[in-house]
């Protein structure tokens, strides 16, 4: 049965179902939907605020709760992308992944609380428990591993790569733009780009003691 955005359709297992503009919601979402289309929401309050955004998918309680006009986002997990509003082309998988993301775009996070503090940064990739947790506005960064880019990493770093974690759960830390860190603060291999007057780039390698 087709219903208006504000109206509720049938109730399945106690959950409200809505369908409009080829968008489908189970759990109370899409009550404010106007022209948005091809959206899917499953979970209590998932896509609760969505109005004109399209091609979004949310699975989990409060997933994409604040999303309004953003498009082509995917969130899977409780509170994933909960505060996303107008950002687009983001993918979050895991509990509270991209939790505070608002307007950033083209970010990918896989893991519990991955990119948790990210707000407006774009083109970042994080894979692992709390990977890139501390990143807020930085862009073009990559973090792979448990806690990579977590405590101690710059919140605004750009163009950097953090890979690895030690036996105590300490992940790789990046503090400067355009650097690659393999390993932990005590045992790591760092590659940093150094600008020259000629505009060329030289690469130095340092093995921490």
Secondary structure, DSSP 8 states (H G I E B T S, - for coil): ----SSS---EETTEEEEEETTEEEESS--TT-SS--S-EEESTTTTTT-SS--S-EEESTTTTTT-SS--S-EEESTTTTTT--S--S-EEESTTTTTT--S--S-EEESTTTTTT-SS--S-EEESTTTTTT-SS--S-EEESTTTT-TTS-SS--S-EEE-B-TTS-B----STTEEEEE-SSSEEEEEEEE-TTS-EEEEEEE--
